[in-house]
């Protein structure tokens, strides 16, 4: 199965989840996603997702000066983003449960 196709469907949820407990800037969010096991996620995909989630009103941004380079734009979940994370997380868990049951029934689960 092509992991990149799966990532396209869940990247919004993954980014919202990464920002649940701690704000982050683009590269930091990318690093945290990769450390969580999404090694194949691309830079451009994450930055595009951040722009899209911000435009949708799910994230807020603020700039933090940096002594060692350009200022960094941090992203944080706002109330709408937290609501979306809760709704999407519930949907994902239901979907994953269904898929687990299907795989177990067919003997395809590892």
C-alpha positions as CSV (number, residue, x, y, z in Angstrom):
1,X,0.0,0.0,0.0
2,X,1.2,3.5,-0.9
3,X,1.9,5.4,2.4
4,X,1.8,8.8,0.6
5,X,-1.9,8.2,-0.3
6,X,-2.7,7.5,3.3
7,X,-0.8,10.5,4.5
8,X,-2.9,12.8,2.2
9,X,-6.0,11.7,3.9
10,X,-4.8,12.2,7.5
11,X,-2.2,14.9,7.4
12,X,-4.7,17.6,8.6
13,X,-5.5,15.5,11.6
14,X,-1.9,14.7,12.3
15,X,-0.9,18.3,12.2
16,X,-3.8,19.3,14.5
17,X,-2.8,16.5,16.9
18,X,0.9,17.6,16.9
19,X,-0.2,21.1,17.9
20,X,-2.7,20.0,20.6
21,X,-0.3,20.4,23.5
22,X,2.5,22.6,22.1
23,X,2.7,25.4,19.5
24,X,5.3,25.0,16.8
25,X,6.9,26.5,13.7
26,X,6.9,24.7,10.3
27,X,10.2,22.7,10.6
28,X,9.4,21.9,14.2
29,X,6.0,20.5,13.3
30,X,7.6,18.5,10.5
31,X,10.2,17.1,12.8
32,X,7.6,16.1,15.4
33,X,5.5,14.3,12.8
34,X,8.5,12.4,11.6
35,X,9.5,11.5,15.2
36,X,6.0,10.2,15.7
37,X,6.4,7.7,12.9
38,X,5.4,9.7,9.8
39,X,8.9,9.6,8.3
40,X,7.6,9.9,4.7
41,X,5.8,13.2,5.2
42,X,7.2,15.8,2.9
43,X,8.2,19.4,3.7
44,X,5.9,20.9,1.1
45,X,2.9,18.9,2.3
46,X,3.3,20.1,5.9
47,X,3.7,23.7,4.9
48,X,0.8,23.5,2.5
49,X,-1.3,21.9,5.3
50,X,-0.4,24.6,7.7
51,X,-1.4,27.4,5.3
52,X,-4.7,25.6,4.5
53,X,-5.6,25.0,8.2
54,X,-4.8,28.7,9.0
55,X,-6.9,29.9,6.0
56,X,-9.7,27.7,7.3
57,X,-9.6,29.4,10.7
58,X,-8.4,26.4,12.6
59,X,-4.9,27.8,13.6
60,X,-3.6,31.2,14.8
61,X,-0.1,32.4,14.1
62,X,2.4,34.6,15.9
63,X,6.0,35.5,15.1
64,X,8.9,34.9,17.4
65,X,12.3,36.7,16.8
66,X,15.3,34.5,16.4
67,X,18.9,35.4,17.3
68,X,20.3,32.8,15.0
69,X,18.3,33.4,11.8
70,X,15.0,34.7,10.4
71,X,12.0,35.1,12.7
72,X,9.9,32.0,13.1
73,X,6.1,31.9,12.5
74,X,4.5,29.7,15.2
75,X,1.2,28.0,14.7
76,X,-1.2,27.2,17.5
77,X,-4.6,25.6,17.7
78,X,-7.5,27.9,18.4
79,X,-11.0,26.9,19.7
80,X,-12.2,26.0,16.2
81,X,-9.0,23.9,15.6
82,X,-9.6,22.1,18.9
83,X,-13.2,21.4,17.9
84,X,-12.0,20.1,14.5
85,X,-9.4,17.9,16.2
86,X,-12.0,16.4,18.5
87,X,-14.4,15.7,15.6
88,X,-11.8,14.4,13.2
89,X,-10.2,12.3,16.0
90,X,-13.5,10.6,16.7
91,X,-14.1,9.9,13.0
92,X,-10.6,8.5,12.6
93,X,-11.0,6.2,15.6
94,X,-14.3,4.9,14.3
95,X,-12.7,4.3,10.8
96,X,-9.7,2.6,12.3
97,X,-11.8,0.3,14.4
98,X,-13.8,-0.7,11.3
99,X,-10.7,-1.4,9.4
100,X,-9.2,-3.4,12.2
101,X,-12.3,-5.5,12.4
102,X,-12.3,-6.0,8.6
103,X,-8.7,-7.1,8.6
104,X,-9.1,-9.4,11.6
105,X,-12.2,-11.0,10.0
106,X,-10.3,-11.7,6.8
107,X,-7.1,-12.9,8.5
108,X,-5.1,-10.0,6.9
109,X,-4.0,-8.3,10.2
110,X,-0.4,-8.8,11.0
